[in-house]
Amino acid sequence: MFDVAYERGLLDLKTYYYHQFSVQGALSDTGSRIDKTSLASLLSKCDDFLNEETMLQQTMKKLGATLVRTPKYHCKIAGEGVEYGWGNAKMMYRRTPYKNRDTKKKFLIVLKDECLHRKNLDEKRIRLNSKRARDYIYGWVFYLSI
């Protein structure tokens, strides 16, 4: 990154020393990042980096498909509503009185027999969670296509 930024004349070597440049940038006296020393920030403003398609996007275009990039590790679009299922289990756990889960043995029983049991996470609930995740993904794709 340093070499590319240097070749393009993006580095202010009159103000900053070469060792102050890093991917994230140097820290100022106040603890904030100095944007002019951040290689990622400098290169992200270049047109060819902004408009360049990734190899995956190029491959998808060749196949006649469209690739929609979503935020990585976003809880609402993880799998088939897995995060919503965990949310349901956590809700059941929080609704369980403390006296029923105050020891390790009681905790494991509550976890197994109530929170993660099929009576709480039944097929209907799992399907609703899956639908909610798909609806969220669809909304995200629709937003990106505008």
N, C-alpha and C positions, 0 to 999 in steps of 0.2 A: 504494500500500500504506500509505503514511504517513497519507493522508487517511482511509482506511477504519479504520485502527487508532485514529486520533484521534477520529473520530466515535463509535466504540464505547467510548471511554474506556479503552483498553488501554495507553496510553502513560503512563509515570511521569515527567511533566514537572517534578515537584518535585525529583527526584533527578538526572535526566539532562537535558542540553540537547537541543533539537530536532535539532541537527546531529549528535548522537551516534547517532541512529537510522539504520539502514541495513538492507538486505535481509539481510545476514549478521550484523550487529551490531557494536558497538564492541569493541575489544581492551582487556583489562585490563592492568595493569602486568606481570603474569606472561606475557602473550601469549595467554591463552585468551579465547574469545569471551564477552561478557556477554550471556546469554540474554535478559535483560529489554530489551535494545536491538535485538534482531533482529526485524525486521518479519515475516520468514517464520515464525519460531518463534511469535511472538505470534498471528498469524493462523491458523496451522496448528492451534491449539487450539480454534478456534471451531467449534461444531457444524455450522453451515451449510457451512463449507469442508470439514469432514471427511466429511459425508454427501452432498454434492452430486455428482451424476453429471455426467460430461463430456458434451459434445455427441455425441461418438462413441458413448458408452454409450447415450444416449437414442435415437440413430438406430438402433442395433443392436436395442434393445428394441422399437422400432416395427416392425422387420422380422421380429421373432419369433426373433431369434438372441441368443446370449449372448456377450458380449465378455469374454475373460479377459486381463487385463493382466499381462504378464510383464516382468521386468527389462529395461531397454533395453541393447542392445549386449552381452548376455550371450553369452560365447563358445560355450557348449554348446547354445544354441538359435538360432545364426546360420545361416539358410538351410538347406540340405540337407546338413549335416555338413561345411561348408566348413572350419571351424576344425579339425576332426579330420583332414581332408586335409592341411592345413598342418602339423599335428602329425606326421603320417606322414612328410612330406617333411623336416621338421627332424630327426626321428629318424634317417632315412637319412643326412642330412648329418653328424650327430654321429658316426655309426658309420663314416664314411669316414675313413681315416687322414689325418693332417695333411699328410704329404708329397704326397698326391694332390690337395691343394687349397691349397697354399701360395702360388701365384701367381694373378693375375687370370685368366689364360687357363685354368689348371687348375680354378679355382673355377667358372668359367662352364660348363666341360665337365661337371664333377661335378653341377652344378645341373641342367643340361639333360638329360644322359644318364643320370643315376641318380636324383636326388631327385624331379624332376618328370616323369620318364619314365613311360610307360604300364605298364612292367613293374613299377614300384613302386606307382603309383596306378592299378591296373587296375580293371575294372568291378566285380569282386567286392569289392575294398577300398572303392570309392566307395559301393557299395550298403550295406556294413556301416556305414560312417560315417553315411550317411543314416538308416539304421535306428536307430543309437545316438542321433542328434539327435532323431528323432521320439519314441523311448522317453523321453528326458529331458523333452521338451515334454509328453508325456502324463503323466508323473509329476508335473510342475509343475502341470498343470491339475487332476489328481486331488487334489493337496495343497490347492489353492485351493478346491476344492469341498467339502472336509470342514468 
